[in-house]
C-alpha cells in the first residue's frame, strides 16, 4: 500500500478515535442519565480537525459517529443522524476555511464572528437532520419536533464555540512566546477559575467567573480565553448534570437553556475580547515597528534633520544634523536656534539668526520655505556651508504644531566655486606668460584666501638640509622672511616631513615641532600648518605651505585642497606644457561641477527632502488613526497623495534645471527647444546642427545659452533673443544676440566668468560685445575634436 494511503488511513483512524472519545466525554456530561446533552464536544473536535488538516478526513467523522450511535433506535434514524452530523462538521469547516483560511488563530474579531456564523450554519444542518430522523423513526412526536431541534442545535453550537477555539488556537500557536512567568500566572488563573466556579457560597452567582475570563483574554490572548472557556463550561455542565449550581431549574428544558445561554455568552465574550486585545497588540507593534523604521530612515539620511516644537525649541535631530552642527542631541534638545547658530552668515556675508535659518517664518505662517544658504561656525572652530529647507509639522487637525528643517552640507560646492575663481585668476597669469615670481605670489595668496589662513609659502628644496622661499603671502605686518631667503631644514617641520614621505602633511602644535623655523613661527603666534608636495617632471621640487594662528588648527580637508593647488603650481612650473595642463585641470573642475549637479539631482530625487519628511510625519499620523478613525485616516491619505504629487512635480522641475534629461537623451536641438518654451523672454532659434555633437560640447553650448537667456531676462530689458549654433571649420560657433540695453561687463559678475571657464576648458574662446544701448552679443567658438 502506498505510503500516502497509509498516512491517510492513520489520520482518519485518529480522527475517528478523537471524535469517539469526545462523544463519550459529552455523554458523561449529559442530563437525565445521558438523555440530553447541553454541550456536544465532538462537533468542535471535528470542525477543528477538518479546518486544520483538510476536509478530506471526513470519513473519520462518519466512523466515530457510527461507533457512538444509539442503535436502540431504527437504523434509518441512526444513518440520518450520522449523515447530519457529518454534513454539520464538513460544511462548517469548508465555510470557515473559505472565510479565514486553514490556519485561523482567532486573533481577529472577524475570525471569531466567522467561526460563530459557520458553526451556526453547520449545527443547524445537524439539528434538522437529527430531529427529522427521530420523527421519521417515530422516536419523537410532532409536537416535540421544535423543542428537540432547538436543544440539538444549542447543544452542538455550544460544543463548537467551546471546543473548536481550543484546538485552533493551540494548534496554530502552541507554547510559543510563553515564559516561565506566564506559566505560573496561567496556573494561578486556572486555580482562580476553579475556585470561583466550585466554591459553594459562590455557585449562586455564576457570572462571578467573568473577571477571570477577562483576565485570561487580556493576558493570554485567544489561547488563554479558549482554555478558560473549556474549564468554566465543563464545570458548569458537570454541576448542572449533577443537580448542582445556579442553572438547575424546575424542568430539564429550562436547565438546558439557561446553561447553554451562559456557555454561549461566556465563549463569545471571551473570544471577542481576546481578539480585540490581539488586534490592539498587533496594531501597537506595527506602529512601533513603523516608528522605529521611520526613525532609522531619518537617522540614516544624508541630510541633517532638526525638529522644533510650537515654541521654537529644538526637540530632536538626526545624526547628520549632529555632524553638520558639531553638537550632540543632548546639547541641542530644548535649545532655541539663536543659541546654536550665533555666528551664521549668508552668501553675502550678512548675519543670519538661528530662528531665521531654522524656519521661524514657516512656524508663523505654516508655509514651507527653502533655498536658504548660510555659513556656520561649529564649536570646534570649523566653518561649514549649509543649505536649509523648512516645512510645517501638522497635528491631527491640520494645524502647525512645529517645524522640521533639513540641512545639507554644501561646503564642498562652495569650495569648488572658490577654487574655480582662484584657478581663473592664476590661469590668467600663466596664459599671459608673466614671470614665475608673480605666479608664485598669486598662488600663495590664493592658498591663504581659500584656507582662510594668515600665511602661505612656496619653498624649493635645495638639498635635504636647506630650502629657499620662492613665494610668500602673509597678512600685513607679519612678514618674517622675504622671498629668496634660504632656511635650514631642521626639526620635525611639515616641510621636512613632506621631503621624507612625498605626501601631504600637517602639524597642529609648533611648540613641539622643533627647529629654527618652527620656533620662530611659534614665537610669532602661529599654531599649525599643512604642506603639500610640488612635483615637477616626476621629481620633488618643493612644498606649498599654509599656516594659521587658530588654536583649533586648520579645517578638515585642508591637505586635500592644498594638494590641488600644489598640482597647479607644478603645472605652472612645467613651462611649455603649463597652459594645456592648466586647461585640463580647469576641465576637471568643470567636470566636478557637473558631477556635483548630478549628485544634487540624485539627492533631490531619492533623498528625503523637506516635503517628503513632512509627508512621512503625516503618513505616520494616518497610520496611528487607521484603526480608530478609518474615515479620517482615508482623508489624510488622500491629502498625502496630493502632497506627494506636488513634491514630485517640484523635484522634476528642479532636476530638469540641474541637468536636463532631454539634453542627454535627445541632444541639443530638443533641449534648446524646451529651454525656449520655458524662457520668460521670446527666444528664436535660428540654427542648430542636426547631428549630435560631443557630449562636453553639447553641455557647454546648452549651459552657455541657458545662462545667457537668464541674464537677458534679468538685466537686459530685451524683447527678443536670437540663438544660433552652427559648425564652422572644425569648431562649433554659438551666438546669443538680444536687443536689450547692453552694457554687460564680463568682469562684474561670476556668471559670465563661469561661461568663459566652461568654454576655455574645452580650448575655446568667448567674446562679448555689449555696447550701452546697443544690445548684447555673446559668441563662443568651441573646437570639436
C-alpha positions, 0 to 999 in steps of 0.5 A: 500500500502506498505510503500516502494511503497509509498516512491517510488511513492513520489520520482518519483512524485518529480522527475517528478515535478523537471524535469517539472519545469526545462523544463519550466525554459529552455523554458523561456530561449529559442530563437525565442519565445521558438523555440530553446533552447541553454541550456536544464536544465532538462537533468542535473536535471535528470542525477543528480537525477538518479546518486544520488538516483538510476536509478530506478526513471526513470519513473519520467523522462518519466512523466515530459517529457510527461507533457512538450511535444509539442503535436502540433506535431504527437504523434509518434514524441512526444513518440520518443522524450520522449523515447530519452530523457529518454534513454539520462538521464538513460544511462548517469547516469548508465555510470557515476555511473559505472565510479565514483560511486553514490556519485561523488563530482567532486573533481577529474579531472577524475570525471569531464572528466567522467561526460563530456564523459557520458553526451556526450554519453547520449545527443547524444542518445537524439539528434538522437532520437529527430531529427529522430522523427521530420523527421519521423513526417515530422516536419523537412526536410532532409536537416535540419536533421544535423543542428537540431541534432547538436543544440539538442545535444549542447543544452542538453550537455550544460544543463548537464555540467551546471546543473548536477555539481550543484546538485552533488556537493551540494548534496554530500557536502552541507554547510559543512566546510563553515564559516561565512567568506566564506559566505560573500566572496561567496556573494561578488563573486556572486555580482562580477559575476553579475556585470561583466556579466550585466554591459553594457560597459562590455557585449562586452567582455564576457570572462571578467567573467573568473577571477571570475570563477577562483576565485570561483574554487580556493576558493570554490572548485567544489561547488563554480565553479558549482554555478558560472557556473549556474549564468554566463550561465543563464545570458548569455542565458537570454541576448542572448534570449533577443537580448542582449550581445556579442553572438547575431549574424546575424542568430539564428544558429550562436547565438546558437553556439557561446553561447553554445561554451562559456557555454561549455568552461566556465563549463569545465574550471571551473570544471577542475580547481576546481578539480585540486585545490581539488586534490592539497588540498587533496594531501597537507593534506595527506602529512601533515597528513603523516608528522605529523604521521611520526613525532609522530612515531619518537617522540614516539620511544624508541630510541633517534633520532638526525638529522644533516644537510650537515654541521654537525649541529644538526637540530632536535631530538626526545624526547628520544634523549632529555632524553638520552642527558639531553638537550632540542631541543632548546639547541641542534638545530644548535649545532655541536656534539663536543659541546654536547658530550665533555666528551664521552668515549668508552668501553675502556675508550678512548675519543670519539668526538661528530662528531665521535659518531654522524656519521661524517664518514657516512656524508663523505662517505654516508655509514651507520655505527653502533655498536658504544658504548660510555659513556656520561656525561649529564649536570646534572652530570649523566653518561649514556651508549649509543649505536649509529647507523648512516645512510645517509639522501638522497635528491631527487637525491640520494645524502647525504644531512645529517645524522640521528643517533639513540641512545639507552640507554644501561646503564642498560646492562652495569650495569648488566655486572658490577654487574655480575663481582662484584657478581663473585668476592664476590661469590668467597669469600663466596664459599671459606668460608673466614671470614665475615670481608673480605666479608664485605670489598669486598662488600663495595668496590664493592658498591663504584666501581659500584656507582662510589662513594668515600665511602661505609659502612656496619653498624649493628644496635645495638639498635635504638640509636647506630650502629657499622661499620662492613665494610668500603671502602673509597678512600685513605686518607679519612678514618674517622672511622675504622671498629668496631667503634660504632656511635650514631644514631642521626639526620635525617641520611639515616641510621636512616631513613632506621631503621624507614621505612625498605626501601631504602633511600637517602639524597642529602644535609648533611648540613641539615641532622643533627647529629654527623655523618652527620656533620662530613661527611659534614665537610669532603666534602661529599654531599649525600648518599643512604642506603639500608636495610640488612635483615637477617632471616626476621629481620633488621640487618643493612644498606649498605651505599654509599656516594659521594662528587658530588654536583649533588648527586648520579645517578638515580637508585642508591637505586635500585642497592644498594638494590641488593647488600644489598640482597647479603650481607644478603645472605652472612650473612645467613651462611649455606644457603649463597652459594645456595642463592648466586647461585640463585641470580647469576641465576637471573642475568643470567636470566636478561641477557637473558631477556635483549637479548630478549628485544634487539631482540624485539627492533631490530625487531619492533623498528625503527632502523637506516635503517628503519628511513632512509627508512621512510625519503625516503618513505616520499620523494616518497610520496611528488613526487607521484603526480608530478613525478609518474615515479620517485616516482615508482623508489624510491619505488622500491629502498625502497623495496630493502632497506627494504629487506636488513634491514630485512635480517640484523635484522634476522641475528642479532636476530638469534645471540641474541637468536636463534629461532631454539634453542627454537623451535627445541632444541639443536641438530638443533641449534648446527647444524646451529651454525656449518654451520655458524662457520668460523672454521670446527666444528664436532659434535660428540654427542648430546642427542636426547631428549630435555633437560631443557630449562636453560640447553639447553641455557647454553650448546648452549651459552657455545659452541657458545662462545667457537667456537668464541674464537677458531676462534679468538685466537686459530689458530685451524683447527678443533673443536670437540663438544660433549654433552652427559648425564652422571649420572644425569648431562649433560657433554659438551666438546669443544676440538680444536687443536689450540695453547692453552694457554687460561687463564680463568682469562684474559678475561670476556668471559670465566668468563661469561661461568663459571657464566652461568654454576655455576648458574645452580650448575655446574662446568667448567674446562679448560685445555689449555696447550701452544701448546697443544690445548684447552679443555673446559668441563662443567658438568651441573646437570639436575634436 
